[in-house]
Amino acid sequence: MRFVEAAGVRMSAIGLGTWQFGSREWGYGKEYADHEAAAIVRRALELGVNVIDTAEVYALGRSERIVAAAIEDVGRDEVFLATKVFPLFAFGAVMAARARASLRRLGVDAADLYQIHFPNPAIPFGLQAAGLARVLDDGLAHHVGVSNYSLAGWRKVEDVLGRPVLSNQVQFSMVRRRPAEVMVPYAASSDRVVIAYSPLAQGFLSARYGPDNLPGGGVRRSNSLFSKDNLTRAADLYDALRDVASSHDAEPAQVALAWLIHHPHVVAIPGASSVEQVEFNAAAADIVLGDDEFAHLTKVAEEFTPASRGPLGRLVRT
């Protein structure tokens, strides 16, 4: 396993996202939530994956409970445990109380990373920072972070807090590349971390789908990337992923993950539907792309311009 070291912490370059643990919208079923999810966590840790990311809102706390059961017999120093607060009242004593509730569900005394899940424009940065300060001062987390913040917002929270805001968890993949332009350079120069969620664009970058092979499941069906138009547009990108994958005895999705963690100070947190998939994802950390391969993949990714849904739900071509 490859690791990212920043601000005194050591995080596996490939982590595990747990949004799908217990969440009905993914359609994985009761057996997955009751048995497979915990087995996925345990296997991830065996493979050297130490970043386990969850949130209070995932399945209304059930994801945190599933993670707790999976790590119950694991040494605490083997897990970099991250969770997130839904920012309805993300300040002061309220945030500290919510953190304590997450810790009870997780069965630990402190999280390694406690993050504000989304920016809430109704709450001033000063109050957000005060909430994070309370979490730190009460010993509820070793580090704090934000999620889905702009670079300016990330830096503003840190400036007001007066202490490091270790990370910003953002949507980042070969088809959502904006963080590479603004977030990654800041993280690399400031000893911070960009945590990439949806690093495979919900499976779009697996190159398994096409205009005649659309995915099932409510989450993917609602994602405009999986329209026939966009799956047709992605042909060149898929070809590039397959070509690079063939030279590494790998699969396109693994190459897409390798492309992400080729960037400095980036941790990718793909989900996993099975133990086999977490093994597959972890193996991506062993793929070292050549500079020419990285440049070629970047160029092809930049040439892919997906259509998005307009205000009436129709695809808008760009």
C-alpha positions as CSV (number, residue, x, y, z in Angstrom):
1,M,0.0,0.0,0.0
2,R,1.2,3.5,-0.8
3,F,0.7,6.2,1.9
4,V,0.3,10.0,2.0
5,E,2.0,11.7,4.9
6,A,0.9,15.2,5.9
7,A,0.7,17.2,9.1
8,G,2.1,14.2,11.1
9,V,-0.5,11.7,9.9
10,R,0.0,8.7,7.6
11,M,-3.0,7.9,5.4
12,S,-3.3,5.1,2.9
13,A,-3.5,6.5,-0.7
14,I,-6.5,4.2,-1.3
15,G,-9.1,4.4,1.5
16,L,-12.6,3.1,1.8
17,G,-15.8,5.1,1.5
18,T,-18.8,3.7,3.3
19,W,-21.8,5.8,2.0
20,Q,-23.3,2.5,0.7
21,F,-23.2,0.8,4.1
22,G,-26.9,0.3,5.0
23,S,-28.1,2.9,2.5
24,R,-31.1,1.7,0.6
25,E,-30.5,3.9,-2.4
26,W,-27.6,1.7,-3.6
27,G,-29.9,-1.4,-3.7
28,Y,-27.3,-3.8,-2.2
29,G,-29.8,-5.3,0.2
30,K,-29.9,-6.6,3.8
31,E,-27.3,-9.3,3.4
32,Y,-24.8,-6.7,2.3
33,A,-25.5,-4.4,5.2
34,D,-25.6,-7.2,7.8
35,H,-22.6,-9.2,6.7
36,E,-20.6,-8.1,3.6
37,A,-20.0,-4.5,4.7
38,A,-18.2,-5.5,7.8
39,A,-16.2,-8.1,5.9
40,I,-15.2,-5.4,3.4
41,V,-13.8,-3.2,6.2
42,R,-11.9,-6.0,7.8
43,R,-10.3,-7.1,4.5
44,A,-9.4,-3.5,3.7
45,L,-7.5,-3.2,6.9
46,E,-5.7,-6.5,6.2
47,L,-4.6,-5.0,2.9
48,G,-3.1,-1.9,4.5
49,V,-6.0,0.4,3.8
50,N,-6.3,2.5,7.0
51,V,-8.6,5.3,5.9
52,I,-12.2,4.4,6.6
53,D,-14.5,7.3,5.9
54,T,-18.1,7.5,7.0
55,A,-20.7,10.2,8.1
56,E,-23.6,10.6,10.5
57,V,-26.0,11.0,7.6
58,Y,-25.0,7.7,5.9
59,A,-28.1,5.5,6.4
60,L,-28.9,7.8,9.4
61,G,-26.0,6.5,11.5
62,R,-26.1,2.9,10.4
63,S,-22.9,3.2,8.4
64,E,-21.1,4.3,11.5
65,R,-22.5,1.4,13.5
66,I,-21.4,-1.1,10.8
67,V,-17.9,0.3,10.8
68,A,-17.9,0.1,14.6
69,A,-18.7,-3.6,14.5
70,A,-16.0,-4.2,11.9
71,I,-13.2,-2.5,13.8
72,E,-14.2,-3.6,17.3
73,D,-11.3,-6.1,17.6
74,V,-8.8,-4.1,15.6
75,G,-6.0,-2.1,17.2
76,R,-7.0,1.6,17.2
77,D,-3.8,2.7,15.6
78,E,-4.5,0.5,12.6
79,V,-7.5,2.7,11.5
80,F,-7.5,6.3,10.4
81,L,-11.2,6.8,11.2
82,A,-13.0,9.7,9.5
83,T,-16.6,10.8,9.9
84,K,-18.6,13.9,9.0
85,V,-21.2,16.2,10.6
86,F,-24.3,17.3,8.6
87,P,-24.0,21.1,8.8
88,L,-27.5,22.0,9.8
89,F,-26.3,23.6,13.1
90,A,-22.5,23.2,12.6
91,F,-21.3,25.3,15.5
92,G,-20.1,25.2,19.1
93,A,-21.8,22.9,21.6
94,V,-24.1,21.5,18.9
95,M,-21.2,20.3,16.8
96,A,-19.5,18.8,19.8
97,A,-22.8,17.0,20.8
98,R,-23.1,15.6,17.3
99,A,-19.5,14.5,17.4
100,R,-20.1,12.6,20.6
101,A,-23.1,10.9,19.1
102,S,-21.0,9.7,16.1
103,L,-18.3,8.5,18.5
104,R,-20.8,6.5,20.4
105,R,-22.0,4.8,17.2
106,L,-18.4,4.2,16.2
107,G,-17.4,2.8,19.6
108,V,-14.3,5.0,19.9
109,D,-13.2,7.9,22.2
110,A,-12.1,10.1,19.4
111,A,-12.2,10.3,15.6
112,D,-8.9,10.7,13.7
113,L,-10.7,13.2,11.4
114,Y,-13.9,15.1,11.9
115,Q,-15.3,16.9,8.9
116,I,-18.0,19.4,8.1
117,H,-19.9,17.5,5.4
118,F,-21.0,20.6,3.3
119,P,-20.6,24.3,3.6
120,N,-23.7,26.0,5.0
121,P,-23.9,29.6,3.8
122,A,-26.3,30.4,6.6
123,I,-23.6,29.8,9.2
124,P,-20.7,32.3,9.3
125,F,-17.1,30.9,9.0
126,G,-16.5,32.1,12.5
127,L,-19.2,29.8,13.9
128,Q,-18.1,26.9,11.8
129,A,-14.5,27.3,13.0
130,A,-15.7,27.6,16.6
131,G,-17.5,24.3,16.3
132,L,-14.4,22.6,15.0
133,A,-12.3,24.2,17.8
134,R,-14.8,22.8,20.3
135,V,-14.4,19.3,18.9
136,L,-10.6,19.6,19.1
137,D,-10.5,21.2,22.5
138,D,-12.9,18.5,23.9
139,G,-10.6,15.8,22.6
140,L,-13.3,14.4,20.2
141,A,-11.0,14.3,17.2
142,H,-7.3,14.4,16.5
143,H,-7.8,16.4,13.3
144,V,-10.5,18.4,11.6
145,G,-11.4,18.8,7.9
146,V,-14.1,20.1,5.6
147,S,-15.9,18.6,2.6
148,N,-17.2,20.0,-0.6
149,Y,-15.7,23.4,0.2
150,S,-14.1,25.7,-2.3
151,L,-10.4,26.4,-1.8
152,A,-11.3,29.9,-0.6
153,G,-13.7,28.4,1.9
154,W,-11.2,25.8,3.1
155,R,-8.6,28.5,3.7
156,K,-11.1,30.8,5.4
157,V,-12.1,28.2,7.9
158,E,-8.5,27.5,8.7
159,D,-7.6,31.1,9.0
160,V,-10.4,31.7,11.5
161,L,-9.7,28.5,13.4
162,G,-6.1,29.4,13.7
163,R,-5.2,25.7,13.5
164,P,-4.7,23.2,10.6
165,V,-7.7,22.1,8.7
166,L,-6.1,18.9,7.5
167,S,-8.3,18.0,4.5
168,N,-10.9,18.9,2.1
169,Q,-13.0,16.0,0.8
170,V,-14.3,16.7,-2.7
171,Q,-15.6,15.0,-5.8
172,F,-12.5,14.3,-7.8
173,S,-11.9,11.9,-10.7
174,M,-10.8,11.9,-14.3
175,V,-14.1,13.3,-15.3
176,R,-14.3,15.8,-12.3
177,R,-10.8,17.3,-12.6
178,R,-11.2,20.8,-11.1
179,P,-9.5,19.8,-7.8
180,A,-6.3,19.0,-9.7
181,E,-6.1,22.7,-10.7
182,V,-6.8,24.4,-7.4
183,M,-6.9,22.0,-4.5
184,V,-4.0,19.7,-5.1
185,P,-1.3,22.5,-5.5
186,Y,-2.5,24.0,-2.2
187,A,-2.5,20.7,-0.4
188,A,1.0,19.8,-1.7
189,S,2.4,23.2,-0.7
190,S,0.7,23.4,2.7
191,D,1.1,19.9,4.0
192,R,-2.7,19.2,3.6
193,V,-4.7,16.4,2.0
194,V,-7.3,16.3,-0.7
195,I,-9.6,13.3,-0.1
196,A,-11.3,12.3,-3.4
197,Y,-14.7,10.9,-3.1
198,S,-16.5,9.3,-6.1
199,P,-13.1,8.6,-7.6
200,L,-14.5,6.3,-10.2
201,A,-17.5,8.6,-10.9
202,Q,-19.8,5.9,-9.4
203,G,-18.4,3.3,-11.7
204,F,-18.4,5.4,-14.9
205,L,-14.6,5.0,-15.1
206,S,-14.7,1.2,-14.9
207,A,-15.3,1.3,-18.7
208,R,-17.9,-1.6,-18.1
209,Y,-20.8,0.4,-19.4
210,G,-21.8,1.7,-22.8
211,P,-24.7,3.1,-24.8
212,D,-26.1,-0.5,-25.1
213,N,-25.2,-1.6,-21.6
214,L,-26.7,0.9,-19.1
215,P,-26.3,0.4,-15.4
216,G,-29.0,-0.5,-12.9
217,G,-29.5,1.0,-9.5
218,G,-31.1,4.3,-8.6
219,V,-27.9,6.2,-7.8
220,R,-26.4,5.5,-11.2
221,R,-29.6,5.9,-13.2
222,S,-30.0,9.5,-11.8
223,N,-26.4,10.4,-12.8
224,S,-26.3,12.1,-16.2
225,L,-22.9,10.6,-16.9
226,F,-24.6,7.3,-17.5
227,S,-26.7,8.7,-20.4
228,K,-26.3,7.0,-23.7
229,D,-24.9,10.3,-25.1
230,N,-22.2,10.5,-22.4
231,L,-21.3,6.8,-22.6
232,T,-20.8,7.3,-26.4
233,R,-18.7,10.4,-25.8
234,A,-16.5,8.5,-23.4
235,A,-15.2,6.0,-26.1
236,D,-11.8,7.6,-26.4
237,L,-11.4,7.9,-22.7
238,Y,-12.3,4.3,-22.2
239,D,-9.8,3.2,-25.0
240,A,-7.0,5.1,-23.2
241,L,-7.8,3.5,-19.9
242,R,-7.9,0.1,-21.5
243,D,-4.6,0.7,-23.3
244,V,-2.7,1.8,-20.1
245,A,-4.4,-1.0,-18.1
246,S,-3.1,-3.6,-20.5
247,S,0.5,-2.5,-20.0
248,H,0.1,-2.9,-16.3
249,D,-1.8,-6.1,-16.2
250,A,-4.6,-4.1,-14.6
251,E,-8.2,-3.0,-15.3
252,P,-9.4,0.4,-16.4
253,A,-10.9,1.3,-13.0
254,Q,-7.6,0.6,-11.3
255,V,-5.8,2.9,-13.7
256,A,-8.4,5.6,-13.0
257,L,-7.5,5.3,-9.3
258,A,-3.8,5.3,-10.1
259,W,-4.2,8.5,-12.1
260,L,-5.8,10.1,-9.0
261,I,-3.2,9.1,-6.5
262,H,-0.4,10.0,-9.0
263,H,-1.2,13.6,-7.8
264,P,0.6,14.6,-4.6
265,H,-1.3,14.6,-1.3
266,V,-4.4,12.9,-2.7
267,V,-6.2,10.0,-1.0
268,A,-9.0,8.3,-3.0
269,I,-11.9,6.7,-1.1
270,P,-13.8,4.4,-3.5
271,G,-16.7,2.4,-2.1
272,A,-16.8,-1.4,-2.5
273,S,-19.8,-3.7,-3.2
274,S,-17.8,-6.8,-2.2
275,V,-14.6,-8.1,-0.6
276,E,-13.3,-8.8,-4.1
277,Q,-13.9,-5.2,-5.0
278,V,-12.0,-3.8,-2.1
279,E,-9.1,-6.1,-3.0
280,F,-9.3,-4.8,-6.6
281,N,-9.3,-1.1,-5.4
282,A,-6.4,-1.6,-3.0
283,A,-4.3,-3.2,-5.8
284,A,-4.5,0.2,-7.7
285,A,-2.0,1.6,-5.1
286,D,0.6,-0.7,-6.6
287,I,0.3,0.8,-10.1
288,V,2.9,3.4,-10.7
289,L,2.1,5.4,-13.9
290,G,4.9,6.7,-16.1
291,D,4.9,10.4,-16.6
292,D,4.0,9.9,-20.3
293,E,1.0,7.6,-19.3
294,F,-0.2,10.2,-16.8
295,A,0.1,13.0,-19.4
296,H,-1.8,11.0,-22.0
297,L,-4.6,10.0,-19.6
298,T,-4.9,13.6,-18.5
299,K,-5.1,14.9,-22.1
300,V,-7.8,12.4,-23.1
301,A,-9.7,13.1,-19.9
302,E,-9.6,16.9,-20.7
303,E,-11.0,16.2,-24.1
304,F,-14.0,14.4,-22.6
305,T,-16.8,16.9,-22.2
306,P,-19.9,15.3,-20.8
307,A,-23.4,16.6,-21.3
308,S,-25.2,17.7,-18.1
309,R,-28.8,17.9,-17.2
310,G,-30.5,21.3,-17.7
311,P,-33.2,22.8,-15.5
312,L,-35.9,20.7,-17.1
313,G,-33.9,17.5,-16.6
314,R,-32.9,17.2,-20.3
315,L,-29.2,16.7,-21.3
316,V,-27.5,19.8,-22.4
317,R,-24.7,19.3,-24.9
318,T,-21.5,21.4,-24.5
